[in-house]
Amino acid sequence: MAEQPQTFDIEFLLGLDNEDQLYNLVSDQFHDWTHGFYGAANRELLNHLHLTPNIRVMELACGTGHLAIEMARRVAPGRVLGVDLSPQMIAKGREGAAAAGLKNLEFLERNIHHVLPEFKPGDFDVGVSCFALSYLGCDFLLKEMRDILGDRGQVGITTSSLNSLSEWQPLFLEFLGGGGMPLPSASAMSDVPQNSEDLAQRLAKAGFERVRVESLSVPLKFNNAKQAASFLISAGWLSNYFFLLEDKAVRRQILEWACARVDEHHRNDPHLSTSIEFLVAWNEPKP
C-alpha cells in the first residue's frame, strides 16, 4: 500500500549549503520517515543473511543503527560494528543500542574510505551496506568488501539503480539529454548499477560466488511533484546529486523544471502515485 511520507519543506532544502547539514538535521526523524521506504529493502535483506550466533558483522553507512541493532540481537554474543560519517546519526545509534541493552554492538564515527584499510581479511563474517553505493562507488565498495570478508564471507547490499524510477525514466533521459538544464555531474551517476543484472555482474567481478539479486518495488504517493522531490531529498535518495549543485539559483532552476515535467506527466492523477525499485543483493556463503 502506498504511503504519503513526511518531508522537510522544499524551500528549506533549497537553502541548505550541503548534504552534511541535511543528515545532521534528519537524524532524529530519519528512521520514522524511511522505515517503509529503505526499510522495506533492508528487512528483505535480513531474510537472506546467515546471521547466526557468534559471527562478526560490519555495516558500512549504518545511519541511525536500526538495522545494526536488529543484527546484533540475532548474532549475540557475536559482534556487530556500525560505521558512519555523521556524528548525529552515530549518536542516535548509540542511544538505541543502550536502550536495547546491547553489549555486542559498537558504533564508529569515521570516513569509510579511511577506516577500511584498518581491517584485514577474515575480520568479519558478514559485510552489509545499505543504500551507500551512490556515495562510495559500487566497484570500490564491492572490492573492499571482498578483501575484508575473505573467501567464505557473506555480503549484503541494498541499493537503488539508474532504473529505479522506472515510471519517470523518459523524463530522466530527457534530463540527461540536456532539457535546457545544466547537469550536476555525470560522474555522480557513473558508478551506480544500471539494474539487477548489472549489480550481479559487478558482485561476480569482485569475486563473490553464488550471487543473488532481487528487485523490490516500493509504492509511494504524493500530492504533487514538489512533495515528491522534497521526500526524495529529505530521505537522502536524491541528496547526493541535489547538493552537488552549489549554486542555489541553478539548484532551484533544475528542481522547478523537473517538478513541472513530473506534474505534467501525472496531470490526470488525483494524487501523484508512483513506485521506486530497489535492489537487494547477497551471496550464499560456501557450505
N, C-alpha and C positions, 0 to 999 in steps of 0.2 A: 504494500500500500504506500502510495506517495505521501511524503510529509512536507510540511511547509516550514523550513528551518528558520532559526533565529540568525540574525546577522548584525554586523555593525552598519551604521548609516554610510551610504556611499560617499557623501561629501566628506565625512571624517576620514575614510580610507584614502580619498584623493589627496588629502592634506598631509598624510604621513610621509616622512622622509625616506624610510627604508623598511625592509621586511623585518629586521630585528625589533623595531618598535611594535610591529603588529603582534609578533609572537609573545613579547613580554606582556602585552595588553590582553591577549586572549587566554593566557594560561589558566585563569580561574574557570572560564566557560568552555574551554576547548573540547573537553570530553562530552559535555552535555550537548554541544552543538553538532558534534560529528559522530555520535555513537551509532546513528542509523545510516551513516554515510561511509566513512572509512571503517567504522566499527564492524559493519556487515562483512567486509572483506577480511578483516583481521580475525573475526570469530570463525570464519570459514577456514582460514589458515590453521588455526588451533586444532581443527578437526583432523588435520593431516600431519601434524608434527608428532614425533615419537617422544613425548615428554614423560619420561619415567623417573622415579625417584633416584636421586644421587647424581644425575647428569649435570653438566655445566652448560649454561645458556648465555649467549651475548645478544643483546638487542641494540642495534645502532639507530640513532634518531628516535629515541624511546618516547619523546614528548613528556606528557604528564604521568606516564608509567602505568596506565591501566592494564595494558597487555603484559607488561613485565610482572606486575603483581599477580595476575592470574597464572602466569607461567611459574612463578616462584611457589605458588601453592601446589602446583602439580608435580614439581621436581623435588620438593623438600624431602630430605635435608640437602639436596643438591643446591648449586649456586646459580644465581642469575645476576648478570651485570647489565645495567642500562646506561647508555651513553647518549648525551645530548649537549648541544652548544648553548641552549637557552637557560640562564640561571633560574628564571621564574618557573619554567617547565620542570627542571630538576628539583626545585624546592617543593613543588606540588607532588612530584613522585615520592620524595622522601616522607612528606606528610602522610600520603596514602599508605606507604609501606609501614610506617609507625602505627597508624590507626588499625591496620590489619594484623599487627603483631608479628610481622615477618622479620626474621633474623637472617635469612639467607638471600636477601636482595640488597644489592649495592647500586647506587647511582653515581655516575661520574660526569661532571660538567667539563667537557673537553671538546675540542675540534676533532672530529672523527679522523680527518687526514693526519692529524698529529699523533693520535693515540694508537692507531692500528699497528704501526711499526713496533710497538712495545710488546705485542703478543707474538707467540711462536706457535708453529703447527701443533695441533692437539690440545691447546689450552682450553678449547671449548668443544662440546659435542654437537651443539646446535647453534647456528647463527641466524638471527632474524633481522630483517629490515623492512619496515612498513612505510611505504609512500615516501621514500627518500631518494629514489633513483634519479629524479629530475634535479636534485641538488648535488649528489655525489658522483653522478655519471654511472651508467649501467655497467659498462665494461670494467671500469675501475673497481666498483664495489664487488662485483662477482668474482673478479680475480683475487682481491684481498680476502674475501670470504673463503674461497677455495684454499688459499695458502694457510689461513688460520685454522680451518676445520680439519685439514688433512684428508686422507683417503676415505675415512669412514664417517665423516661428519655429515650432518643434515642441514641444509639451508632452507629458509622460508622467506618468501618475498611477496609483498602486496604492492601493487603499483597501478598507476594509470598508464595509458598508452597514447600515441598520437591519434588513435581512432576512438578514444574513449567517449567523446561526444559525437556519436555517430549521426544523430539527427541533424546536428549543426555542421557536419563535415563540409557540405558545399560552401557554407559561409566561411569556414576556416580556410578552405582552399582559396576562396576569393580574397581573404585577408592576406594570405601568403603571396598571392599573385600581385599584391600591391594595394588595390582598392583605394588608391589615392592616399594611403596612410603610411607614415614612417614606421617601420617594423622595429621591435625592441632589439632583437639579435637572433639571427638564425642559429647561432651556436647554442642558444639556450635550449633548443629542442633537438639538437643533433644526436644526443646520446640517450634518448628515451625510446623504449621499444615501440615498433610500429604496431604490433598486435601479439596475440598469444604465440603464434608460430615463431615470430622473431625473438621473443623472450626465451622460448625453449631452446632455440639455436644458440643464443648467447650463453645460456647456462651450460649447454653441452660444450661449447667452445672454451669456457672457463675450466672445464674438467669435471663437471658434475655428471654422474650417470643416473639412469632410471629417473629422468626428469618428468615432472607432470606440471601442466599449466591449465587452469580453469578460468573461464570468463564468468564474471558475476555482474548482472545488470541491477543497478540501484535506481528505482523510480524517484523522481523529485517533482514538485510543483511550486510555482511562484506566481505572484500577481502580475509581474512584468519583468522585462529583461534587466532592469536596474537592480531589482531584488535578487535575481539570479546571479548577476555579476557580483553583488555585494557578498552573497553567501560563498561563492567560489573563491573570492579573495579572502574573506574572513576565515574560512576553513583551511586556507593555505594551498588550495588546488591551483589557483591562478597567480598566487602572490609572487612566486619565483620569477614569473615573466612580467607581471604588472609593475613591480618595483625596480626592474631594470631600466625603466623609463624615468630617469632622474628629473627631466623637465616636466613639471607638473601640468603645464599647459598642454604639452603633447600627450601626456597621460590622459588628460580629460578628453582631448580630441579623439583619440583612438577609442576610449571607452564609450563615448557618445555615439560614434559611428557604429561600433559593434552592437550596442544596445538597440539602436534604431533598426538595424538589419534583423536582429533576432525578433523584435516585436513585430516587424513586418511579416516574418516567417510564421508567426503564431497569431496573426491578426484575427482569425476566425475562432480562436480558442477562448473560452470563458476564463481559463487560467492558463498560464504557461506551463504545460505539463511536458516533461521530457524524462530522460534517463541518462545515466552515466555508466559506462562499462569499466570495471576494474579487473585486473589480472591477479590471480592467486597462484603462486608457483612454489614448488618444493621438489626435492629429490628424495626418493625412497632410499634409505641407507642400506648398505650392504648387509646381508644376513650374517 
